[in-house]
Amino acid sequence: MTAQELDDLYTRLCHGLTAAGEGKTPMILARLVMLMMRRSESAATCRADIDDALYGLIPEGSGDRVGYGP
């Protein structure tokens, strides 16, 4: 995927989220992630993507760490 294609897709997603409204954003993003994970050929790749997305966002000592890192 080219940088332009990535930008175009991100823009499409942002426009769709804006049109749907803030209240529906979490549901849409969760559905999108599930669809993309289903299309992935590797659980390891999905696991790494989840870890990368969570990195630095769960407070230390919260007990919610899932073994992620850079």
N, C-alpha and C positions, 0 to 999 in steps of 0.2 A: 504494500500500500504506500502510495506516495504521501508526502507531507500535505500536498493540496487535497488529496482524497480524505486524509484524516481530518483536516480542517473543515472540509465540506460536510463530513459526517457529524462532527461535533456541532457545527452550526445547525444542521438539520435537527439534531437531538435537542439543542437549546430552544429552537423555535417551537418544536413539538411540546416541550415541557412548559414553555410560556403559554402556549395555546390551551393546554390542559388545565393549567392552574397549579398553584403551589400545593394545594391539598392532595393532588393526585401524583405529585412528583415522586414520593417514596415508592408508591406502588408501581409506577412505570419503570423506575430504575431497577427495582427488584425483579420485575418481569424481564427486562432487558438482560440483566445479568444471568438469570436462569436460562434464557434462550441462547445466550452466547456460550454458557458453560456446556449446554447440551450439544452444541455444534463443535466443541473442542474435542480433539482426539486424545487428549491427555489429562488425566486427573491431576498429575503433577504440575502441569502448566497452570491449571485453574487454581490449585493450592498456592502456587507461587504468586499468582495475580492477586488473590485474596490477601495474602500476607503483605504484598507491596502496598495495596490499597489501605490496609489497616495500620501500616507502619507509622508510628508517632502519634496516632490519634486516640489510642486507648491509654488512659493515665496509668503511670507506674503504680503498682500495689493495689490496683482495682480488683484483681482476681479474674479479670476478663481477658487476660493475654492468651493468645492462641499460638504462641511459638513462632512469631513472625520476625522478620528482620530484613535489612537491605540486602 
